[in-house]
Amino acid sequence: MEIKRGAVTGIAGPSGSGKTMLLRSMCRLYEALPPVECEGQIIYNKKNGPVDMLRADDATINNLRRHDLGYVFQQSAEILNPSIRVGDQIIERLTLANRPKDKEAVLDLLSSLGLTPPERIYKSFPFQLSGGQIQRCLIAIALVIQPPLILADEPTSNLDMDLQQQITQLLVDHARQYESSLVIVSHNMDLLESHCDQIYYVKDGQLWETPPERNEAVDTIHNHDFSDKKKIVSITDLGKSYKKRGLFTSRKDTEVMAIDNFSIDIHEGEIVGIIGPSGSGKSTLAKIMALLIDYDAGTYLYRNEDVLAFSKKQIKAFRRECQIVFQDPLSALAPHRTVRQHLQDRAEAYKESMDDDALIDCLQSFALGAEILDRLPKELSGGQRQRVLIARALLLSPKLLICDEITSSLDEATAHDILNILLNLNKSKGLSVLFISHNEPLVTAISHRIIGLSS
């Protein structure tokens, strides 16, 4: 493939096809992975001469990474340092590239990325931001030095549809303005087709210039009245706020409202969709429902029992019945545990035993092969990690599944397959689902009822 200066190049393909590996190879970021053999050449044409990225010495590669390359990673939660404020991490990128520490320029960039008020985002720690906000901060780090080459691996997968278009357009405009080359990896074919000068398609590790057939098949759900069914969840006037305070200072606490006066009922066998822009509190709601964080106001009843009054025995029973699939699969999987160990850990926690045949059957239902059983999370693609999380959550047949953006890192065909599996479990076993997504057509297709959250 050839990437021209100032051109916008798209790379598409199914999960696990090699898209991220291709992008990592362009700046030699595969070295921390298991033994990788690279053949051929990746030539980067600098003004003072070409550089073979696969064979250049470490000093040359590090110099290119500091001054010439902007990389937006797919797994946002693993990139930012949790103990350093976001603004300081962006400024650090300028320092590494020997650029002036221009705070006003950084604030303008944050604002252009829809991160408002920019001063608050600048002073925030990563754990105080939503997944979509963190993703845009990573884009800011990549763009702040105005690099000649920008490599973006699923840069908008955690964002709502409108914001996806806005951020992609900003990336494209930035590339045009500074005559930078922009490479975007995405599962969103419509997005690539509307913004890219050329698109390459990856399948089984090979590049193609002809698009594959599009799979649009999702079994749409039929309307159903659940008023005669028992409520599995009943939440009334829920409120949650986060306190922000200065570190080592005497500044007064300030509160950021994540959820305000929110109510929801979920009946047995019902699929309820939640939509809303990035930062509207969707992930906070999911964590509260899974009893991972506390709430400040309102009531939460599970099977007509107040969760605040649960005994330890009831909490353990709840955690078996209620499973959550997180938005960021890499941070949800222990990095030192293999896929086999992750699945067996879930079974053994509830005194269940599962042999390899049972684990393989579970994986195969999510289009995963037996060969990944002994792999670590870092040895899987983003889509494979997401499907492992879903398989682990459904391993012990829960009654309530909370899905937080579970299709954002999946290609279109795989996303549709996963949704059809959920629909089949809903119909055959009465699985109740809270389905959170930015993708309104998918939410509409899979949900009996949809509730919107506003920022």
Secondary structure in CASP SS format (residue, H / E / C, confidence):
PFRMAT SS
TARGET T0000
AUTHOR 0000-0000-0000
METHOD secondary structure of the structure
MODEL  1
M C 1.00
E C 1.00
I C 1.00
K C 1.00
R C 1.00
G C 1.00
A C 1.00
V E 1.00
T E 1.00
G E 1.00
I E 1.00
A E 1.00
G C 1.00
P C 1.00
S C 1.00
G C 1.00
S C 1.00
G C 1.00
K H 1.00
T H 1.00
M H 1.00
L H 1.00
L H 1.00
R H 1.00
S H 1.00
M H 1.00
C C 1.00
R C 1.00
L C 1.00
Y C 1.00
E C 1.00
A C 1.00
L C 1.00
P C 1.00
P C 1.00
V C 1.00
E C 1.00
C C 1.00
E C 1.00
G C 1.00
Q C 1.00
I C 1.00
I E 1.00
Y E 1.00
N E 1.00
K E 1.00
K C 1.00
N C 1.00
G E 1.00
P E 1.00
V E 1.00
D E 1.00
M C 1.00
L C 1.00
R C 1.00
A C 1.00
D C 1.00
D H 1.00
A H 1.00
T H 1.00
I H 1.00
N H 1.00
N H 1.00
L H 1.00
R H 1.00
R H 1.00
H H 1.00
D C 1.00
L E 1.00
G E 1.00
Y E 1.00
V E 1.00
F C 1.00
Q C 1.00
Q C 1.00
S H 1.00
A H 1.00
E H 1.00
I C 1.00
L C 1.00
N C 1.00
P C 1.00
S C 1.00
I C 1.00
R C 1.00
V H 1.00
G H 1.00
D H 1.00
Q H 1.00
I H 1.00
I H 1.00
E H 1.00
R H 1.00
L H 1.00
T H 1.00
L H 1.00
A C 1.00
N C 1.00
R C 1.00
P C 1.00
K C 1.00
D C 1.00
K H 1.00
E H 1.00
A H 1.00
V H 1.00
L H 1.00
D H 1.00
L H 1.00
L H 1.00
S H 1.00
S H 1.00
L C 1.00
G C 1.00
L C 1.00
T C 1.00
P C 1.00
P H 1.00
E H 1.00
R H 1.00
I H 1.00
Y H 1.00
K H 1.00
S C 1.00
F C 1.00
P H 1.00
F H 1.00
Q H 1.00
L C 1.00
S C 1.00
G H 1.00
G H 1.00
Q H 1.00
I H 1.00
Q H 1.00
R H 1.00
C H 1.00
L H 1.00
I H 1.00
A H 1.00
I H 1.00
A H 1.00
L H 1.00
V C 1.00
I C 1.00
Q C 1.00
P C 1.00
P C 1.00
L E 1.00
I E 1.00
L E 1.00
A E 1.00
D E 1.00
E C 1.00
P C 1.00
T C 1.00
S C 1.00
N C 1.00
L C 1.00
D C 1.00
M H 1.00
D H 1.00
L H 1.00
Q H 1.00
Q H 1.00
Q H 1.00
I H 1.00
T H 1.00
Q H 1.00
L H 1.00
L H 1.00
V H 1.00
D H 1.00
H H 1.00
A H 1.00
R H 1.00
Q H 1.00
Y C 1.00
E C 1.00
S C 1.00
S E 1.00
L E 1.00
V E 1.00
I E 1.00
V E 1.00
S C 1.00
H C 1.00
N C 1.00
M H 1.00
D H 1.00
L H 1.00
L H 1.00
E H 1.00
S H 1.00
H H 1.00
C C 1.00
D C 1.00
Q E 1.00
I E 1.00
Y E 1.00
Y E 1.00
V E 1.00
K E 1.00
D C 1.00
G C 1.00
Q E 1.00
L E 1.00
W E 1.00
E C 1.00
T C 1.00
P C 1.00
P C 1.00
E C 1.00
R C 1.00
N C 1.00
E C 1.00
A C 1.00
V C 1.00
D C 1.00
T C 1.00
I C 1.00
H C 1.00
N C 1.00
H C 1.00
D C 1.00
F C 1.00
S C 1.00
D C 1.00
K C 1.00
K C 1.00
K E 1.00
I E 1.00
V E 1.00
S E 1.00
I E 1.00
T E 1.00
D E 1.00
L E 1.00
G E 1.00
K E 1.00
S E 1.00
Y E 1.00
K E 1.00
K E 1.00
R C 1.00
G C 1.00
L C 1.00
F C 1.00
T C 1.00
S C 1.00
R C 1.00
K C 1.00
D C 1.00
T E 1.00
E E 1.00
V E 1.00
M E 1.00
A E 1.00
I E 1.00
D E 1.00
N E 1.00
F E 1.00
S E 1.00
I E 1.00
D E 1.00
I E 1.00
H E 1.00
E C 1.00
G C 1.00
E C 1.00
I E 1.00
V E 1.00
G E 1.00
I E 1.00
I E 1.00
G C 1.00
P C 1.00
S C 1.00
G C 1.00
S C 1.00
G C 1.00
K H 1.00
S H 1.00
T H 1.00
L H 1.00
A H 1.00
K H 1.00
I H 1.00
M H 1.00
A C 1.00
L C 1.00
L C 1.00
I C 1.00
D C 1.00
Y C 1.00
D C 1.00
A E 1.00
G E 1.00
T E 1.00
Y E 1.00
L E 1.00
Y E 1.00
R C 1.00
N C 1.00
E E 1.00
D E 1.00
V H 1.00
L H 1.00
A H 1.00
F C 1.00
S C 1.00
K H 1.00
K H 1.00
Q H 1.00
I H 1.00
K H 1.00
A H 1.00
F H 1.00
R H 1.00
R H 1.00
E H 1.00
C E 1.00
Q E 1.00
I E 1.00
V E 1.00
F C 1.00
Q C 1.00
D C 1.00
P H 1.00
L H 1.00
S H 1.00
A H 1.00
L C 1.00
A C 1.00
P C 1.00
H C 1.00
R C 1.00
T C 1.00
V H 1.00
R H 1.00
Q H 1.00
H H 1.00
L H 1.00
Q H 1.00
D H 1.00
R H 1.00
A H 1.00
E H 1.00
A H 1.00
Y C 1.00
K C 1.00
E C 1.00
S C 1.00
M C 1.00
D C 1.00
D H 1.00
D H 1.00
A H 1.00
L H 1.00
I H 1.00
D H 1.00
C H 1.00
L H 1.00
Q H 1.00
S C 1.00
F C 1.00
A C 1.00
L C 1.00
G C 1.00
A H 1.00
E H 1.00
I H 1.00
L C 1.00
D C 1.00
R C 1.00
L C 1.00
P H 1.00
K H 1.00
E H 1.00
L C 1.00
S C 1.00
G H 1.00
G H 1.00
Q H 1.00
R H 1.00
Q H 1.00
R H 1.00
V H 1.00
L H 1.00
I H 1.00
A H 1.00
R H 1.00
A H 1.00
L H 1.00
L C 1.00
L C 1.00
S C 1.00
P C 1.00
K C 1.00
L E 1.00
L E 1.00
I E 1.00
C E 1.00
D E 1.00
E C 1.00
I C 1.00
T C 1.00
S C 1.00
S C 1.00
L C 1.00
D C 1.00
E H 1.00
A H 1.00
T H 1.00
A H 1.00
H H 1.00
D H 1.00
I H 1.00
L H 1.00
N H 1.00
I H 1.00
L H 1.00
L H 1.00
N H 1.00
L H 1.00
N H 1.00
K H 1.00
S H 1.00
K H 1.00
G C 1.00
L C 1.00
S E 1.00
V E 1.00
L E 1.00
F E 1.00
I E 1.00
S C 1.00
H C 1.00
N C 1.00
E H 1.00
P H 1.00
L H 1.00
V H 1.00
T H 1.00
A H 1.00
I H 1.00
S C 1.00
H C 1.00
R E 1.00
I E 1.00
I E 1.00
G E 1.00
L C 1.00
S C 1.00
S C 1.00
END
